[in-house]
Amino acid sequence: MIKIQDHQQYYNQVFNDLNIGSLLISEAEFEECEFSSCDFSSATLAHCKFVNCNFNHCNFSLAKVNYSQFTEVSFIECKMIGIDWTKANWPKFIVNPELSFIRCIMNDSSFFGLTLHGVILEECKVHEVDFRSGDFSNACMTYCDFSQSLFMRTNLQKADLTESTHFTINVLENTIKQAKFSRYEALSLLDSLGIELVD
């Protein structure tokens, strides 16, 4: 089994059943790597770089991503509870880091103030996640459950939220121009206008 070490570069490697839970990994770089059934829970990934990597069935709960960079990274069926994504390194010149989260559990996390154009969230559980002051224009956030997630001063222009449910989005405090919503769920947008619907 390949072991991850600080200050090392890994290219086109496959990591299976790796367990670095609660450990500190510093300044490691990964490009075109695959991670399957790996445990990163409560780990600290400091100043690491992930480029064109895929994570499948991994546990990232309570992981710290301090100053780490994620570009062209996919998370598929991962458990990702309690992650503060604002601590990662998001270069100003990369407005679309090409991140995707597919069938992930992302509860109690924060994307506060981040610019993540085109981010993909598909069939995810997104409970109590902070999207305030962020720019998620052209995002694809379909078939997700946004129960108690926070949207305020959030840019969702041209974002696709079709088939997503339980979101609370004030149309006066967020930018939703040309965003897509399923017809029934879109009725919840009227709550912020104080409009009463009658049959």
CYANA upper distance limits for C-alpha pairs under 8 A (distance plus 0.5 A):
  1 MET  CA     15 PHE  CA      8.07
  1 MET  CA     16 ASN  CA      8.29
  2 ILE  CA     15 PHE  CA      7.25
  3 LYS  CA     18 LEU  CA      8.47
  4 ILE  CA      8 GLN  CA      8.24
  4 ILE  CA     25 ILE  CA      8.21
  4 ILE  CA     28 ALA  CA      8.38
  5 GLN  CA     25 ILE  CA      7.36
  5 GLN  CA     26 SER  CA      8.46
  5 GLN  CA     28 ALA  CA      7.47
  6 ASP  CA     25 ILE  CA      6.15
  6 ASP  CA     26 SER  CA      5.45
  6 ASP  CA     27 GLU  CA      6.30
  6 ASP  CA     28 ALA  CA      5.83
  7 HIS  CA     26 SER  CA      6.96
  7 HIS  CA     27 GLU  CA      5.31
  7 HIS  CA     28 ALA  CA      5.29
  7 HIS  CA     29 GLU  CA      8.05
  8 GLN  CA     27 GLU  CA      7.79
  8 GLN  CA     28 ALA  CA      5.45
  8 GLN  CA     29 GLU  CA      6.87
  9 GLN  CA     28 ALA  CA      6.39
  9 GLN  CA     29 GLU  CA      5.19
  9 GLN  CA     30 PHE  CA      6.54
 10 TYR  CA     28 ALA  CA      8.35
 10 TYR  CA     29 GLU  CA      6.58
 10 TYR  CA     30 PHE  CA      5.31
 10 TYR  CA     31 GLU  CA      6.85
 10 TYR  CA     33 CYS  CA      7.97
 11 TYR  CA     30 PHE  CA      6.45
 11 TYR  CA     31 GLU  CA      5.41
 11 TYR  CA     32 GLU  CA      6.49
 11 TYR  CA     33 CYS  CA      6.79
 12 ASN  CA     31 GLU  CA      6.81
 12 ASN  CA     32 GLU  CA      5.29
 12 ASN  CA     33 CYS  CA      5.27
 12 ASN  CA     34 GLU  CA      8.03
 13 GLN  CA     32 GLU  CA      7.75
 13 GLN  CA     33 CYS  CA      5.34
 13 GLN  CA     34 GLU  CA      6.90
 14 VAL  CA     33 CYS  CA      6.31
 14 VAL  CA     34 GLU  CA      5.26
 14 VAL  CA     35 PHE  CA      6.60
 14 VAL  CA     36 SER  CA      8.43
 15 PHE  CA     33 CYS  CA      8.21
 15 PHE  CA     34 GLU  CA      6.58
 15 PHE  CA     35 PHE  CA      5.27
 15 PHE  CA     36 SER  CA      6.75
 15 PHE  CA     38 CYS  CA      7.98
 16 ASN  CA     35 PHE  CA      6.55
 16 ASN  CA     36 SER  CA      5.41
 16 ASN  CA     37 SER  CA      6.59
 16 ASN  CA     38 CYS  CA      6.75
 17 ASP  CA     36 SER  CA      6.85
 17 ASP  CA     37 SER  CA      5.45
 17 ASP  CA     38 CYS  CA      5.13
 17 ASP  CA     39 ASP  CA      7.70
 18 LEU  CA     36 SER  CA      8.50
 18 LEU  CA     37 SER  CA      7.72
 18 LEU  CA     38 CYS  CA      5.05
 18 LEU  CA     39 ASP  CA      6.64
 19 ASN  CA     38 CYS  CA      6.33
 19 ASN  CA     39 ASP  CA      5.21
 19 ASN  CA     40 PHE  CA      7.10
 20 ILE  CA     24 LEU  CA      8.48
 20 ILE  CA     38 CYS  CA      8.48
 20 ILE  CA     39 ASP  CA      6.51
 20 ILE  CA     40 PHE  CA      5.92
 20 ILE  CA     41 SER  CA      8.13
 20 ILE  CA     43 ALA  CA      6.95
 21 GLY  CA     39 ASP  CA      6.12
 21 GLY  CA     40 PHE  CA      5.14
 21 GLY  CA     41 SER  CA      5.21
 21 GLY  CA     42 SER  CA      6.13
 21 GLY  CA     43 ALA  CA      5.45
 22 SER  CA     40 PHE  CA      7.81
 22 SER  CA     41 SER  CA      6.86
 22 SER  CA     42 SER  CA      5.06
 22 SER  CA     43 ALA  CA      4.56
 22 SER  CA     44 THR  CA      7.45
 23 LEU  CA     42 SER  CA      8.03
 23 LEU  CA     43 ALA  CA      5.35
 23 LEU  CA     44 THR  CA      6.75
 24 LEU  CA     43 ALA  CA      6.42
 24 LEU  CA     44 THR  CA      5.21
 24 LEU  CA     45 LEU  CA      6.68
 24 LEU  CA     46 ALA  CA      7.85
 25 ILE  CA     43 ALA  CA      8.24
 25 ILE  CA     44 THR  CA      6.68
 25 ILE  CA     45 LEU  CA      5.58
 25 ILE  CA     46 ALA  CA      6.67
 25 ILE  CA     48 CYS  CA      8.16
 26 SER  CA     45 LEU  CA      6.59
 26 SER  CA     46 ALA  CA      5.22
 26 SER  CA     47 HIS  CA      6.39
 26 SER  CA     48 CYS  CA      6.62
 27 GLU  CA     46 ALA  CA      6.76
 27 GLU  CA     47 HIS  CA      5.28
 27 GLU  CA     48 CYS  CA      5.02
 27 GLU  CA     49 LYS  CA      7.87
 28 ALA  CA     47 HIS  CA      7.93
 28 ALA  CA     48 CYS  CA      5.36
 28 ALA  CA     49 LYS  CA      7.04
 29 GLU  CA     48 CYS  CA      6.10
 29 GLU  CA     49 LYS  CA      5.15
 29 GLU  CA     50 PHE  CA      6.63
 30 PHE  CA     49 LYS  CA      6.56
 30 PHE  CA     50 PHE  CA      5.39
 30 PHE  CA     51 VAL  CA      6.72
 30 PHE  CA     53 CYS  CA      7.86
 31 GLU  CA     50 PHE  CA      6.51
 31 GLU  CA     51 VAL  CA      5.23
 31 GLU  CA     52 ASN  CA      6.35
 31 GLU  CA     53 CYS  CA      6.75
 32 GLU  CA     51 VAL  CA      6.88
 32 GLU  CA     52 ASN  CA      5.35
 32 GLU  CA     53 CYS  CA      5.41
 32 GLU  CA     54 ASN  CA      8.27
 33 CYS  CA     52 ASN  CA      7.70
 33 CYS  CA     53 CYS  CA      5.35
 33 CYS  CA     54 ASN  CA      7.06
 34 GLU  CA     53 CYS  CA      6.37
 34 GLU  CA     54 ASN  CA      5.50
 34 GLU  CA     55 PHE  CA      6.66
 34 GLU  CA     56 ASN  CA      8.38
 35 PHE  CA     53 CYS  CA      8.36
 35 PHE  CA     54 ASN  CA      6.66
 35 PHE  CA     55 PHE  CA      5.22
 35 PHE  CA     56 ASN  CA      6.59
 35 PHE  CA     58 CYS  CA      7.92
 36 SER  CA     55 PHE  CA      6.52
 36 SER  CA     56 ASN  CA      5.24
 36 SER  CA     57 HIS  CA      6.47
 36 SER  CA     58 CYS  CA      6.75
 37 SER  CA     56 ASN  CA      6.77
 37 SER  CA     57 HIS  CA      5.35
 37 SER  CA     58 CYS  CA      5.20
 37 SER  CA     59 ASN  CA      8.00
 38 CYS  CA     57 HIS  CA      7.77
 38 CYS  CA     58 CYS  CA      5.26
 38 CYS  CA     59 ASN  CA      6.96
 39 ASP  CA     58 CYS  CA      6.34
 39 ASP  CA     59 ASN  CA      5.41
 39 ASP  CA     60 PHE  CA      7.19
 40 PHE  CA     58 CYS  CA      7.82
 40 PHE  CA     59 ASN  CA      6.13
 40 PHE  CA     60 PHE  CA      5.32
 40 PHE  CA     61 SER  CA      7.76
 40 PHE  CA     63 ALA  CA      6.89
 41 SER  CA     59 ASN  CA      6.16
 41 SER  CA     60 PHE  CA      5.16
 41 SER  CA     61 SER  CA      5.24
 41 SER  CA     62 LEU  CA      6.31
 41 SER  CA     63 ALA  CA      5.83
 42 SER  CA     60 PHE  CA      7.74
 42 SER  CA     61 SER  CA      6.84
 42 SER  CA     62 LEU  CA      5.23
 42 SER  CA     63 ALA  CA      4.79
 42 SER  CA     64 LYS  CA      7.36
 43 ALA  CA     60 PHE  CA      8.40
 43 ALA  CA     62 LEU  CA      8.02
 43 ALA  CA     63 ALA  CA      5.35
 43 ALA  CA     64 LYS  CA      6.73
 44 THR  CA     63 ALA  CA      6.37
 44 THR  CA     64 LYS  CA      5.11
 44 THR  CA     65 VAL  CA      6.68
 44 THR  CA     66 ASN  CA      7.64
 45 LEU  CA     63 ALA  CA      8.06
 45 LEU  CA     64 LYS  CA      6.49
 45 LEU  CA     65 VAL  CA      5.45
 45 LEU  CA     66 ASN  CA      6.65
 45 LEU  CA     68 SER  CA      7.08
 46 ALA  CA     64 LYS  CA      8.25
 46 ALA  CA     65 VAL  CA      6.63
 46 ALA  CA     66 ASN  CA      5.31
 46 ALA  CA     67 TYR  CA      6.34
 46 ALA  CA     68 SER  CA      6.24
 47 HIS  CA     66 ASN  CA      6.89
 47 HIS  CA     67 TYR  CA      5.27
 47 HIS  CA     68 SER  CA      4.93
 47 HIS  CA     69 GLN  CA      7.86
 47 HIS  CA     89 ASN  CA      8.49
 48 CYS  CA     67 TYR  CA      7.74
 48 CYS  CA     68 SER  CA      5.01
 48 CYS  CA     69 GLN  CA      6.85
 49 LYS  CA     68 SER  CA      6.09
 49 LYS  CA     69 GLN  CA      5.24
 49 LYS  CA     70 PHE  CA      6.75
 50 PHE  CA     68 SER  CA      8.36
 50 PHE  CA     69 GLN  CA      6.57
 50 PHE  CA     70 PHE  CA      5.45
 50 PHE  CA     71 THR  CA      6.79
 50 PHE  CA     73 VAL  CA      7.63
 51 VAL  CA     70 PHE  CA      6.68
 51 VAL  CA     71 THR  CA      5.42
 51 VAL  CA     72 GLU  CA      6.32
 51 VAL  CA     73 VAL  CA      6.97
 52 ASN  CA     71 THR  CA      6.83
 52 ASN  CA     72 GLU  CA      5.05
 52 ASN  CA     73 VAL  CA      5.76
 52 ASN  CA     74 SER  CA      8.44
 53 CYS  CA     72 GLU  CA      7.29
 53 CYS  CA     73 VAL  CA      5.42
 53 CYS  CA     74 SER  CA      7.02
 54 ASN  CA     73 VAL  CA      6.30
 54 ASN  CA     74 SER  CA      5.32
 54 ASN  CA     75 PHE  CA      6.61
 54 ASN  CA     76 ILE  CA      8.18
 55 PHE  CA     73 VAL  CA      8.37
 55 PHE  CA     74 SER  CA      6.63
 55 PHE  CA     75 PHE  CA      5.29
 55 PHE  CA     76 ILE  CA      6.56
 55 PHE  CA     78 CYS  CA      7.89
 56 ASN  CA     75 PHE  CA      6.68
 56 ASN  CA     76 ILE  CA      5.37
 56 ASN  CA     77 GLU  CA      6.63
 56 ASN  CA     78 CYS  CA      6.85
 57 HIS  CA     76 ILE  CA      6.83
 57 HIS  CA     77 GLU  CA      5.52
 57 HIS  CA     78 CYS  CA      5.23
 57 HIS  CA     79 LYS  CA      7.98
 58 CYS  CA     77 GLU  CA      7.89
 58 CYS  CA     78 CYS  CA      5.32
 58 CYS  CA     79 LYS  CA      6.93
 59 ASN  CA     78 CYS  CA      6.28
 59 ASN  CA     79 LYS  CA      5.29
 59 ASN  CA     80 MET  CA      6.87
 60 PHE  CA     78 CYS  CA      7.70
 60 PHE  CA     79 LYS  CA      6.30
 60 PHE  CA     80 MET  CA      5.22
 60 PHE  CA     81 ILE  CA      7.52
 60 PHE  CA     83 ILE  CA      8.41
 61 SER  CA     79 LYS  CA      6.53
 61 SER  CA     80 MET  CA      5.09
 61 SER  CA     81 ILE  CA      4.95
 61 SER  CA     82 GLY  CA      6.53
 61 SER  CA     83 ILE  CA      7.33
 62 LEU  CA     80 MET  CA      7.83
 62 LEU  CA     81 ILE  CA      6.52
 62 LEU  CA     82 GLY  CA      5.41
 62 LEU  CA     83 ILE  CA      6.04
 63 ALA  CA     82 GLY  CA      8.10
 63 ALA  CA     83 ILE  CA      6.58
 64 LYS  CA     83 ILE  CA      7.10
 64 LYS  CA     84 ASP  CA      7.58
 64 LYS  CA     87 LYS  CA      8.28
 65 VAL  CA     83 ILE  CA      8.30
 65 VAL  CA     84 ASP  CA      7.96
 65 VAL  CA     85 TRP  CA      7.38
 65 VAL  CA     87 LYS  CA      6.64
 65 VAL  CA     88 ALA  CA      5.78
 66 ASN  CA     87 LYS  CA      5.51
 66 ASN  CA     88 ALA  CA      5.60
 66 ASN  CA     89 ASN  CA      7.97
 67 TYR  CA     87 LYS  CA      6.45
 67 TYR  CA     88 ALA  CA      4.81
 67 TYR  CA     89 ASN  CA      4.97
 68 SER  CA     87 LYS  CA      8.45
 68 SER  CA     88 ALA  CA      5.34
 68 SER  CA     89 ASN  CA      5.67
 69 GLN  CA     88 ALA  CA      6.58
 69 GLN  CA     89 ASN  CA      5.42
 69 GLN  CA     90 TRP  CA      6.88
 70 PHE  CA     89 ASN  CA      8.34
 70 PHE  CA     90 TRP  CA      8.35
 70 PHE  CA     97 PRO  CA      7.50
 70 PHE  CA     99 LEU  CA      8.09
 71 THR  CA     97 PRO  CA      5.26
 71 THR  CA     98 GLU  CA      6.62
 71 THR  CA     99 LEU  CA      7.19
 72 GLU  CA     97 PRO  CA      6.41
 72 GLU  CA     98 GLU  CA      5.10
 72 GLU  CA     99 LEU  CA      6.10
 73 VAL  CA     98 GLU  CA      7.19
 73 VAL  CA     99 LEU  CA      5.67
 73 VAL  CA    100 SER  CA      7.03
 74 SER  CA     99 LEU  CA      6.45
 74 SER  CA    100 SER  CA      5.27
 74 SER  CA    101 PHE  CA      6.54
 74 SER  CA    102 ILE  CA      8.21
 75 PHE  CA    100 SER  CA      6.67
 75 PHE  CA    101 PHE  CA      5.33
 75 PHE  CA    102 ILE  CA      6.68
 75 PHE  CA    104 CYS  CA      7.77
 76 ILE  CA    101 PHE  CA      6.51
 76 ILE  CA    102 ILE  CA      5.23
 76 ILE  CA    103 ARG  CA      6.65
 76 ILE  CA    104 CYS  CA      6.83
 77 GLU  CA    101 PHE  CA      8.43
 77 GLU  CA    102 ILE  CA      6.56
 77 GLU  CA    103 ARG  CA      5.30
 77 GLU  CA    104 CYS  CA      5.16
 77 GLU  CA    105 ILE  CA      8.10
 78 CYS  CA    103 ARG  CA      7.83
 78 CYS  CA    104 CYS  CA      5.36
 78 CYS  CA    105 ILE  CA      7.03
 79 LYS  CA    104 CYS  CA      6.36
 79 LYS  CA    105 ILE  CA      5.46
 79 LYS  CA    106 MET  CA      7.23
 80 MET  CA    104 CYS  CA      7.47
 80 MET  CA    105 ILE  CA      6.14
 80 MET  CA    106 MET  CA      5.35
 80 MET  CA    107 ASN  CA      7.69
 81 ILE  CA    105 ILE  CA      7.00
 81 ILE  CA    106 MET  CA      5.52
 81 ILE  CA    107 ASN  CA      5.46
 81 ILE  CA    108 ASP  CA      6.41
 81 ILE  CA    109 SER  CA      6.82
 82 GLY  CA    106 MET  CA      7.89
 82 GLY  CA    107 ASN  CA      6.87
 82 GLY  CA    108 ASP  CA      5.23
 82 GLY  CA    109 SER  CA      5.10
 82 GLY  CA    110 SER  CA      8.30
 83 ILE  CA    106 MET  CA      8.46
 83 ILE  CA    108 ASP  CA      7.74
 83 ILE  CA    109 SER  CA      5.22
 83 ILE  CA    110 SER  CA      7.03
 84 ASP  CA     88 ALA  CA      8.47
 84 ASP  CA    109 SER  CA      6.08
 84 ASP  CA    110 SER  CA      5.38
 84 ASP  CA    111 PHE  CA      7.47
 85 TRP  CA    109 SER  CA      7.84
 85 TRP  CA    110 SER  CA      6.29
 85 TRP  CA    111 PHE  CA      6.05
 86 THR  CA    110 SER  CA      7.22
 86 THR  CA    111 PHE  CA      6.36
 86 THR  CA    112 PHE  CA      6.99
 86 THR  CA    113 GLY  CA      8.12
 86 THR  CA    114 LEU  CA      7.29
 90 TRP  CA     94 ILE  CA      7.73
 91 PRO  CA     95 VAL  CA      8.40
 95 VAL  CA    115 THR  CA      6.51
 95 VAL  CA    116 LEU  CA      6.34
 95 VAL  CA    117 HIS  CA      6.28
 96 ASN  CA    115 THR  CA      8.33
 96 ASN  CA    116 LEU  CA      6.04
 96 ASN  CA    117 HIS  CA      5.24
 96 ASN  CA    118 GLY  CA      6.57
 96 ASN  CA    119 VAL  CA      7.76
 97 PRO  CA    116 LEU  CA      7.23
 97 PRO  CA    117 HIS  CA      8.13
 97 PRO  CA    119 VAL  CA      8.20
 98 GLU  CA    118 GLY  CA      7.28
 98 GLU  CA    119 VAL  CA      6.64
 98 GLU  CA    120 ILE  CA      8.42
 99 LEU  CA    118 GLY  CA      8.40
 99 LEU  CA    119 VAL  CA      5.77
 99 LEU  CA    120 ILE  CA      6.80
100 SER  CA    119 VAL  CA      6.46
100 SER  CA    120 ILE  CA      4.92
100 SER  CA    121 LEU  CA      6.54
100 SER  CA    122 GLU  CA      8.48
101 PHE  CA    120 ILE  CA      6.45
101 PHE  CA    121 LEU  CA      5.36
101 PHE  CA    122 GLU  CA      6.81
101 PHE  CA    124 CYS  CA      7.78
102 ILE  CA    120 ILE  CA      8.23
102 ILE  CA    121 LEU  CA      6.53
102 ILE  CA    122 GLU  CA      5.38
102 ILE  CA    123 GLU  CA      6.68
102 ILE  CA    124 CYS  CA      6.86
103 ARG  CA    121 LEU  CA      8.47
103 ARG  CA    122 GLU  CA      6.58
103 ARG  CA    123 GLU  CA      5.22
103 ARG  CA    124 CYS  CA      5.09
103 ARG  CA    125 LYS  CA      7.97
104 CYS  CA    123 GLU  CA      7.81
104 CYS  CA    124 CYS  CA      5.33
104 CYS  CA    125 LYS  CA      6.92
105 ILE  CA    124 CYS  CA      6.34
105 ILE  CA    125 LYS  CA      5.34
105 ILE  CA    126 VAL  CA      7.05
106 MET  CA    124 CYS  CA      7.56
106 MET  CA    125 LYS  CA      6.45
106 MET  CA    126 VAL  CA      5.60
106 MET  CA    127 HIS  CA      7.57
106 MET  CA    129 VAL  CA      8.02
107 ASN  CA    125 LYS  CA      7.16
107 ASN  CA    126 VAL  CA      5.57
107 ASN  CA    127 HIS  CA      5.08
107 ASN  CA    128 GLU  CA      6.38
107 ASN  CA    129 VAL  CA      6.48
108 ASP  CA    126 VAL  CA      8.37
108 ASP  CA    127 HIS  CA      6.88
108 ASP  CA    128 GLU  CA      5.54
108 ASP  CA    129 VAL  CA      5.62
108 ASP  CA    130 ASP  CA      8.32
109 SER  CA    128 GLU  CA      7.70
109 SER  CA    129 VAL  CA      5.38
109 SER  CA    130 ASP  CA      7.00
110 SER  CA    129 VAL  CA      6.08
110 SER  CA    130 ASP  CA      5.13
110 SER  CA    131 PHE  CA      7.18
111 PHE  CA    129 VAL  CA      7.97
111 PHE  CA    130 ASP  CA      6.17
111 PHE  CA    131 PHE  CA      5.67
111 PHE  CA    132 ARG  CA      8.00
111 PHE  CA    134 GLY  CA      7.47
112 PHE  CA    130 ASP  CA      6.14
112 PHE  CA    131 PHE  CA      5.60
112 PHE  CA    132 ARG  CA      5.64
112 PHE  CA    133 SER  CA      6.53
112 PHE  CA    134 GLY  CA      6.27
113 GLY  CA    131 PHE  CA      7.70
113 GLY  CA    132 ARG  CA      6.72
113 GLY  CA    133 SER  CA      4.99
113 GLY  CA    134 GLY  CA      4.56
113 GLY  CA    135 ASP  CA      7.70
114 LEU  CA    133 SER  CA      7.90
114 LEU  CA    134 GLY  CA      5.23
114 LEU  CA    135 ASP  CA      6.74
115 THR  CA    134 GLY  CA      6.24
115 THR  CA    135 ASP  CA      5.07
115 THR  CA    136 PHE  CA      6.79
116 LEU  CA    134 GLY  CA      8.26
116 LEU  CA    135 ASP  CA      6.61
116 LEU  CA    136 PHE  CA      5.75
116 LEU  CA    137 SER  CA      8.16
116 LEU  CA    139 ALA  CA      8.40
117 HIS  CA    135 ASP  CA      7.13
117 HIS  CA    136 PHE  CA      5.39
117 HIS  CA    137 SER  CA      5.70
117 HIS  CA    138 ASN  CA      6.40
117 HIS  CA    139 ALA  CA      6.49
118 GLY  CA    136 PHE  CA      7.10
118 GLY  CA    137 SER  CA      6.91
118 GLY  CA    138 ASN  CA      5.24
118 GLY  CA    139 ALA  CA      4.45
118 GLY  CA    140 CYS  CA      6.99
118 GLY  CA    159 ALA  CA      8.45
119 VAL  CA    136 PHE  CA      7.38
119 VAL  CA    138 ASN  CA      8.16
119 VAL  CA    139 ALA  CA      5.33
119 VAL  CA    140 CYS  CA      6.80
119 VAL  CA    141 MET  CA      8.43
120 ILE  CA    139 ALA  CA      6.41
120 ILE  CA    140 CYS  CA      5.22
120 ILE  CA    141 MET  CA      6.41
121 LEU  CA    139 ALA  CA      8.49
121 LEU  CA    140 CYS  CA      6.55
121 LEU  CA    141 MET  CA      5.07
121 LEU  CA    142 THR  CA      6.98
121 LEU  CA    144 CYS  CA      7.70
122 GLU  CA    140 CYS  CA      7.80
122 GLU  CA    141 MET  CA      6.27
122 GLU  CA    142 THR  CA      5.61
122 GLU  CA    143 TYR  CA      6.38
122 GLU  CA    144 CYS  CA      6.71
123 GLU  CA    142 THR  CA      6.94
123 GLU  CA    143 TYR  CA      5.10
123 GLU  CA    144 CYS  CA      5.27
123 GLU  CA    145 ASP  CA      8.26
124 CYS  CA    143 TYR  CA      7.61
124 CYS  CA    144 CYS  CA      5.30
124 CYS  CA    145 ASP  CA      7.09
125 LYS  CA    144 CYS  CA      6.37
125 LYS  CA    145 ASP  CA      5.63
125 LYS  CA    146 PHE  CA      7.39
126 VAL  CA    144 CYS  CA      7.21
126 VAL  CA    145 ASP  CA      6.08
126 VAL  CA    146 PHE  CA      5.36
126 VAL  CA    147 SER  CA      7.34
126 VAL  CA    149 SER  CA      7.59
127 HIS  CA    145 ASP  CA      7.35
127 HIS  CA    146 PHE  CA      5.79
127 HIS  CA    147 SER  CA      5.30
127 HIS  CA    148 GLN  CA      6.33
127 HIS  CA    149 SER  CA      6.17
128 GLU  CA    146 PHE  CA      7.84
128 GLU  CA    147 SER  CA      6.89
128 GLU  CA    148 GLN  CA      5.26
128 GLU  CA    149 SER  CA      4.60
128 GLU  CA    150 LEU  CA      7.35
129 VAL  CA    146 PHE  CA      8.25
129 VAL  CA    148 GLN  CA      7.96
129 VAL  CA    149 SER  CA      5.08
129 VAL  CA    150 LEU  CA      6.73
130 ASP  CA    149 SER  CA      6.40
130 ASP  CA    150 LEU  CA      5.37
130 ASP  CA    151 PHE  CA      7.47
131 PHE  CA    149 SER  CA      7.86
131 PHE  CA    150 LEU  CA      6.14
131 PHE  CA    151 PHE  CA      5.83
131 PHE  CA    152 MET  CA      7.87
131 PHE  CA    154 THR  CA      7.16
132 ARG  CA    150 LEU  CA      6.54
132 ARG  CA    151 PHE  CA      5.38
132 ARG  CA    152 MET  CA      5.17
132 ARG  CA    153 ARG  CA      6.46
132 ARG  CA    154 THR  CA      5.91
133 SER  CA    151 PHE  CA      8.24
133 SER  CA    152 MET  CA      6.63
133 SER  CA    153 ARG  CA      5.23
133 SER  CA    154 THR  CA      5.30
133 SER  CA    155 ASN  CA      7.98
134 GLY  CA    153 ARG  CA      7.75
134 GLY  CA    154 THR  CA      5.51
134 GLY  CA    155 ASN  CA      6.74
135 ASP  CA    154 THR  CA      6.49
135 ASP  CA    155 ASN  CA      5.10
135 ASP  CA    156 LEU  CA      7.28
136 PHE  CA    154 THR  CA      7.93
136 PHE  CA    155 ASN  CA      6.15
136 PHE  CA    156 LEU  CA      5.83
136 PHE  CA    157 GLN  CA      7.98
136 PHE  CA    159 ALA  CA      7.66
137 SER  CA    155 ASN  CA      6.31
137 SER  CA    156 LEU  CA      5.21
137 SER  CA    157 GLN  CA      5.18
137 SER  CA    158 LYS  CA      6.29
137 SER  CA    159 ALA  CA      5.98
138 ASN  CA    156 LEU  CA      7.61
138 ASN  CA    157 GLN  CA      6.88
138 ASN  CA    158 LYS  CA      5.33
138 ASN  CA    159 ALA  CA      4.86
138 ASN  CA    160 ASP  CA      7.61
139 ALA  CA    156 LEU  CA      7.80
139 ALA  CA    158 LYS  CA      7.87
139 ALA  CA    159 ALA  CA      5.09
139 ALA  CA    160 ASP  CA      6.73
140 CYS  CA    159 ALA  CA      6.36
140 CYS  CA    160 ASP  CA      5.33
140 CYS  CA    161 LEU  CA      7.03
141 MET  CA    159 ALA  CA      7.80
141 MET  CA    160 ASP  CA      6.27
141 MET  CA    161 LEU  CA      5.36
141 MET  CA    162 THR  CA      7.96
141 MET  CA    164 SER  CA      7.65
142 THR  CA    160 ASP  CA      6.97
142 THR  CA    161 LEU  CA      5.34
142 THR  CA    162 THR  CA      5.72
142 THR  CA    163 GLU  CA      6.22
142 THR  CA    164 SER  CA      5.81
143 TYR  CA    161 LEU  CA      7.96
143 TYR  CA    162 THR  CA      7.21
143 TYR  CA    163 GLU  CA      5.16
143 TYR  CA    164 SER  CA      4.84
143 TYR  CA    165 THR  CA      7.86
144 CYS  CA    163 GLU  CA      7.77
144 CYS  CA    164 SER  CA      5.05
144 CYS  CA    165 THR  CA      6.86
145 ASP  CA    164 SER  CA      6.37
145 ASP  CA    165 THR  CA      5.57
145 ASP  CA    166 HIS  CA      6.47
145 ASP  CA    167 PHE  CA      7.91
146 PHE  CA    164 SER  CA      7.88
146 PHE  CA    165 THR  CA      6.68
146 PHE  CA    166 HIS  CA      5.80
146 PHE  CA    167 PHE  CA      5.44
147 SER  CA    165 THR  CA      8.09
147 SER  CA    166 HIS  CA      5.42
147 SER  CA    167 PHE  CA      6.41
147 SER  CA    168 THR  CA      8.50
148 GLN  CA    166 HIS  CA      8.07
148 GLN  CA    167 PHE  CA      7.56
148 GLN  CA    168 THR  CA      7.81
149 SER  CA    167 PHE  CA      7.32
149 SER  CA    168 THR  CA      7.86
150 LEU  CA    168 THR  CA      7.91
150 LEU  CA    169 ILE  CA      8.48
151 PHE  CA    168 THR  CA      7.68
151 PHE  CA    169 ILE  CA      6.33
151 PHE  CA    170 ASN  CA      8.11
151 PHE  CA    174 ASN  CA      7.65
152 MET  CA    169 ILE  CA      8.05
152 MET  CA    170 ASN  CA      7.91
152 MET  CA    173 GLU  CA      6.23
152 MET  CA    174 ASN  CA      6.24
153 ARG  CA    173 GLU  CA      5.93
153 ARG  CA    174 ASN  CA      5.28
153 ARG  CA    175 THR  CA      7.70
154 THR  CA    173 GLU  CA      8.16
154 THR  CA    174 ASN  CA      5.48
154 THR  CA    175 THR  CA      6.74
155 ASN  CA    174 ASN  CA      6.61
155 ASN  CA    175 THR  CA      5.26
155 ASN  CA    176 ILE  CA      7.22
156 LEU  CA    174 ASN  CA      7.85
156 LEU  CA    175 THR  CA      6.06
156 LEU  CA    176 ILE  CA      5.46
156 LEU  CA    177 LYS  CA      7.90
156 LEU  CA    179 ALA  CA      7.03
157 GLN  CA    175 THR  CA      6.35
157 GLN  CA    176 ILE  CA      5.28
157 GLN  CA    177 LYS  CA      5.44
157 GLN  CA    178 GLN  CA      6.39
157 GLN  CA    179 ALA  CA      5.98
158 LYS  CA    176 ILE  CA      7.58
158 LYS  CA    177 LYS  CA      6.87
158 LYS  CA    178 GLN  CA      5.18
158 LYS  CA    179 ALA  CA      4.71
158 LYS  CA    180 LYS  CA      7.53
159 ALA  CA    176 ILE  CA      8.12
159 ALA  CA    178 GLN  CA      7.93
159 ALA  CA    179 ALA  CA      5.20
159 ALA  CA    180 LYS  CA      6.83
160 ASP  CA    179 ALA  CA      6.25
160 ASP  CA    180 LYS  CA      5.20
160 ASP  CA    181 PHE  CA      7.21
161 LEU  CA    179 ALA  CA      7.86
161 LEU  CA    180 LYS  CA      6.11
161 LEU  CA    181 PHE  CA      5.59
161 LEU  CA    182 SER  CA      7.87
162 THR  CA    180 LYS  CA      6.43
162 THR  CA    181 PHE  CA      4.97
162 THR  CA    182 SER  CA      5.24
163 GLU  CA    181 PHE  CA      7.60
163 GLU  CA    182 SER  CA      6.04
163 GLU  CA    185 GLU  CA      8.37
164 SER  CA    181 PHE  CA      8.16
164 SER  CA    182 SER  CA      8.02
164 SER  CA    185 GLU  CA      8.19
165 THR  CA    185 GLU  CA      6.94
166 HIS  CA    185 GLU  CA      8.37
167 PHE  CA    188 SER  CA      8.46
168 THR  CA    188 SER  CA      7.69
168 THR  CA    189 LEU  CA      7.78
169 ILE  CA    173 GLU  CA      8.50
169 ILE  CA    174 ASN  CA      7.59
169 ILE  CA    188 SER  CA      8.50
169 ILE  CA    189 LEU  CA      6.64
169 ILE  CA    192 SER  CA      8.17
170 ASN  CA    174 ASN  CA      6.68
170 ASN  CA    189 LEU  CA      6.96
170 ASN  CA    191 ASP  CA      8.27
170 ASN  CA    192 SER  CA      5.63
170 ASN  CA    193 LEU  CA      8.48
171 VAL  CA    175 THR  CA      7.55
171 VAL  CA    176 ILE  CA      7.49
171 VAL  CA    189 LEU  CA      6.90
171 VAL  CA    190 LEU  CA      8.32
171 VAL  CA    192 SER  CA      7.11
171 VAL  CA    193 LEU  CA      8.23
172 LEU  CA    192 SER  CA      7.99
172 LEU  CA    193 LEU  CA      8.48
181 PHE  CA    185 GLU  CA      7.26
181 PHE  CA    186 ALA  CA      6.08
182 SER  CA    186 ALA  CA      6.43
183 ARG  CA    187 LEU  CA      7.54
185 GLU  CA    189 LEU  CA      8.36
186 ALA  CA    190 LEU  CA      8.18
187 LEU  CA    191 ASP  CA      8.10
189 LEU  CA    193 LEU  CA      8.33
190 LEU  CA    194 GLY  CA      7.29
190 LEU  CA    195 ILE  CA      6.49
191 ASP  CA    195 ILE  CA      6.78
